[in-house]
Amino acid sequence: MSPHPLLDVETVDALEPYLEEAGTVFHAFREQDSGCVSYGVAVGGERWFVKGATKPEATISLRRAVRVHAAVQHPVIVSLQHSFGIAGGLALVYPWVDGTVLYHPTVSRHGGRTAPDSPMAQFRRLPVPVILRVLEQVLDAHLAVEAAGLIAVDFYDGCLLYDFESDDVALCDLDEYRPGPFILEADRLPGSRRFMAPEEFVRGSTIDIRTTVYVLGRALRLLLDAGDDEREWRGSPPQLEIIERATASDPAYRFASVEALVQAWRGASSVRS
């Protein structure tokens, strides 16, 4: 069997020229604010998502992603298939997943969640039972993250890939997840302020599973609201009480684990595993 151009390669000089030789580049994402450049590539009858980085910080993030995917697998998490070196950096190969990320910030554009035709606005108009099923899958994936000893870092609506035709959800770009607990040695962690816990902005703070609980609580709050100003809650009062505890400013008052959060959420919801 001949080597696969994406799954068997070890290193290439330049990513885009190599991909154009290996197959057909049908989409290029050049303005990612992560410092990476990504491509949709068709090889034979298969489609792939290839993400590359040559800048130091972005390359560090992709190397972290390799370790994350080695530690945790879940049906909802888009699985890493291969990684290979490029001049000054690294490239990751994933299967192509149909759908749209709920929020897509780029170098030249941020915001836009409230535009009527935005993916987030479309998602928020879905029936509540559909959204609850999505949230259940997000929570279940993070049970696997917790079991692997990882902390959610830089999780936000841009990590949710949703197919509006099939109602399937996938989690992507979990590059910044890392083993925990750990002490924050920078002024802040990467991420969206709308989702981040207070301790993620304090040098010397402890980042642990209660930080993940906070982030997931914010995801529940923001995805089950009809608007961006959090004034149109579509869930139940018991669910909102769970979220309020999960997002307490003091970590000591939050649920002590993702499992505890999930069990409480399921108890307050009609969704069952």
N, C-alpha and C positions, 0 to 999 in steps of 0.2 A: 504494500500500500504506500502510495506516495505521501510525503509529509504534507500536513495541512498548513497553508500559508499563514494562518493566524494562531493555531493551537500548538504548532511544533517549532515555531521560530524562536530563537534565543536572543538575538540582537540585530538591530538594523541601524543604518546611519541616520536616516530621516524618516519620520513616520508617514507623513502624507504621501510622498512619492511612492513609498513601499505599498501603502494601501491601494493606491491607484493601479499598481502593477498586479497586486494580489487579487483584486476584484473590482467591483464598481462602488465608488463612494456616492451614495444617494443622499446623504445629508452631512453637513458640517456645522458644528457648533463652535464658532470662533470667538465669541464674546463672553465666555463664561467668566464670572468674577472670581472664580477659584484659581485662575491662572492656568487652567488646563484647556486643551482643545480636544474636542471629541468628534467622532465620526460614526455615521451609519454606513456599514459596508456589506454589500452582497457578495458572497462567494459561492458560486454554484447555486444551489437552491436554498441556501441558508443566509440569514441576515444576522449581523453582529453589531454590537456597540463597542467601539474602541476609544478609550480615553487615554490621552497622553499628556505628559508634563516634562518640561525641560527646566523650568525655573526651580530654584532650590526648595522653596517652601512648598510648592505644589508637588514636587517630587517626593518630599518627605511625607506629605499627605497620602500619596498613592502607595508608598511603601507601608504606611500604616494600614491602608485598606487591605493589602495582601494579608496582613496578620489578622485583621478583623474577620475576613472571610474564611481563613483557616480555622478560626476559633468557633464560628457560629454559622449554622446553616438552618434555613427555615423556608418553607414553600413560598412565603410572601417576599422574602428577601432575594433580589436578583443575584444569582450566584456568579462568582468570579470563575471564569473558565481557564484563564492563562494570563501570565504576565511576561513581558520581555523587555529587554533594554533598548533604549534609543540613545542617540548621542546626547550626553548630558542629562539623561533622565530615564523615565520608565513609561511603559504603556500597559494598560489593563484591557483584557478582552472579556466581554460579557455577551450573553445572548441578547439579541434585540427583543424588546418587549413593547408591544403596541400600547398606546395610551398617551396621555399628556400629563406632565408634571403640573401640580396644582398652582405652583408659583415658580416663575422662571426669571430670576434677576440676572441681568447681564452687566457688562462694564458700562454700557451707555444708558441703561434703563432699569429703574427700580420702581416699586409700587405697582398699581394697576389691579390690585386684588378686587376692588369694588366695581370695576367696569362691568357692565351687564354681560358682555361676551367673554369675560375672563374665565379661565378654567375654575378658579375658586368660586366665582359667583354661580357658575353652572352647577358646581358640586353642591353648593349650599341650597340650591333649589330642588335637589333630589328628595324623594320621600324619606322621612326620618328612619324607617326600618332599613333602607338601603345604606344610609350613612352609619347607622349603628352596626351593621355587618362589617363595614369597612373599619370602623374603630375597633371592633372585636379582633379583627385580623392584625391590626397594628399592635394592640396590646399583647396578643398571643406571640407575635414575633419578638416582642421585648421580654417575654418570659424566657425565650431562648437566649436572648442577649444577656439577661441577668444570670442564667445558668452557666454561661460561658465566662462569667466574671468581668463583663465589660460594662462601661458606663456610656450612656448616650451623650455624645457631644456634637453640636451643630445639627441636631435634628429639627426640622421645620417643615412647612408645607411643600417646600421644594424637593423634599425626599419622597413625596408620595406621587406615584405614577398611576393614574387612573384611566381606565378604558371606559368611556361613556357608552359604548355599544354593548360590551359584554358585562359591565359592572365588576370587572376584575381590578384589583389593586395590587401594586408591587411597591416595595421599598427599595430605593436606590441611593447612591451617594452617601453611604454611611462611613465615609473615609476617615472621619475624625473620632470615631468611637475608639475607646482605649481602655486598657485594664485599670481597675480601680479597687479600692479607693486610692486617690493620689492628692498631692498638695499642688495647688495652682502656683506655678512659678512665673507667670506672666501677669500683666495687668488685667487681662480678661481672656476668656476662651473664645474661639470663633463661634459664630452663630447669629441667629436672628433674635433681637432683643425681645420680640413678642413671645418667644418660647423659652427664653433663658431664665434660670434660677438666679436669685440675688448673689449667691456665693460665686457664681461664674464671673463676676466682675471685681472680685476681691483677691488681690495677690496674697498668698499664704493660706487661703481658705482650703478646707477639705472638700474635695469633690468625690461623692460616693453615690450609692444607689438611690439615696433620697433625692439627689439631683436629678436622676433619671425619672423618679416619680413626679417631680415638679414639671419637667419637660412634657411628660405624657399627660399630666393634668391640663397643661396649657393646650396641648393638641386636642384633647377632648372638648375643652371650652371653645376653642376657635373654630373647630370643624362642625360643631353642632349648634352653631349660631347662624342666624340668617344674614347677619351683617358684620362688618369689620369693627364696629364700635362696641360690640358685645352688649347690645341692648335688646336683642331679639332671640333670646334663648329658646331653642326648639325642643330641648329635652325636658325631663321631669324635675321637680324640686328635689327628690332624693338623689338624683344624679348630680345636680348642682352642688349639693352638700358634700358629696364625695370629692368633687373637683376642688371645692374650697379647702378641704383638708389637704388634698394632694399638693396644692399650691400655696400652702402657708409659707410666709416669709422666713420663719424660723424652721430649719430642717427637722428639729426635734418634734415638731407638731405634725409632720407629714407621716404618711404610711411608711413603715420601716422597710418595705420591699416592694418591688413591682408585683410580686405574687399577692401581697396583701391588698394593693390597689386594685388589681384585677378581680380578686374575689369580692371586694366591696362593690366595685362597679357592676359586676354580674348580678350581685344581690339586689342592686337598685334598678336593674334594667330587665328588659324582656329577653335580651340576648343571652343565650346559654352556649357553652362550649359543646 
